[in-house]
Amino acid sequence: MLKSSVEKVQFKPINRGYTTVFQPNRLSIGLVVPIENNAHNPVPTLERHLERVQLAEELGFSAVWLRDVPFNVPSFGDAGQTFDPFVYLGFLAGQTQRIALGVSSIILPLRHPAHVAKAAATADVLSGGRLILGVASGDRPEEYPALNLPFGDRGTRFRESFDYIRRMGEDRPSFENAYGNPGGSMDMLPKPVSGKLPLLITGGSQQDPNWIAQNGDGWMTYPRDTVAQAQVIRDWQARVEAAGKPAKPVMQPLYVDLAEDSDTRPQPIHLGFRLGVNHLRDYLKSLEQIGMNHVALNLRFNQADIETTLKRLADEILSDFADGGR
């Protein structure tokens, strides 16, 4: 029987970042990098990018989230943070102390899993176990010809890559799949801090939902109206339980344009809202009540000064959520 929404659940601990961000029956709040307004340009300025990540940590946000965007595809209109996510993870690991470092998400079919496994484990070790690795199959067909890779079989290659990365946490893994045969006489170092990377699967990733519930350490889904999202989360929890697994977290992004007037009512924008802080608090509370465990706020369309917005969010929002106890 599916657990009641009010029944206490526990998430199996994996590493420091995962445990900090995902707390049972609570919502934590993070930020999508770059932390800036670039509404009218797909390429961000990256102005004060490090200072803003460090400010987010100081203010108590639980995580920052990087993205894997290999190419600036004009039709998509969003170049992400432009820096390679693994290089940037290493940089941020040495420039921060507490905040979780997430990626949403590495496009597995575009990379060899040995490179992903080694880079991710390195970032995890350098950050003291703060890495949360989102993974996905990719949704930009234009990128695949640039790497001489087929778009149509990305679902199969995603599963093979996922398994390869998971096995690399073992001592001298011995297995064979489409990406290679590590053999067992050699090993890959470093190992993740806890011996395992937290792997969160984004969207469908061309997989059966039951496979995602069975194999992922959590799920990254997309914004929906609260009623629909509640059903999506219930379905996810039911699939995890049916797979015989302990509870697993779910998270989503949310674009926010924070109005100066705290009582400004929500007005829809791309995958989010322009709204006052009081309505944002109410909306986030509604997500917490339906079982959402983390929301990554994206300030790309935010019209107010970014530093001012971060401080307002910290002063007027974080104390009401899991971040407030940090």
Secondary structure, 3 states (H helix, E strand, C coil): CCCCCCCCCCCCCCCHHHHHHCCCCCCEEEEECCCCCCCCCCCCCCCCHHHHHHHHHHHCCCEEEECCCCCCCCCCCCCCCCCCHHHHHHHHHHHCCCCEEEEEEEEHHHCCHHHHHHHHHHHHHHCCCCEEEEEECCCCCCHHHHCCCCCCCHHHHHHHHHHHHHHCCCCCCCCCECCECCCCCCCCCCCCCCCCCCEEEECCCCCCHHHHHHHCCCEECCCCCHHHHHHHHHHHHHHHHHCCCCCCCEEEEEEEEECCCCCCCCEEECCEEEECHHHHHHHHHHHHHCCCCEEEEECCCCCCCHHHHHHHHHHHCHHHCHHHHC
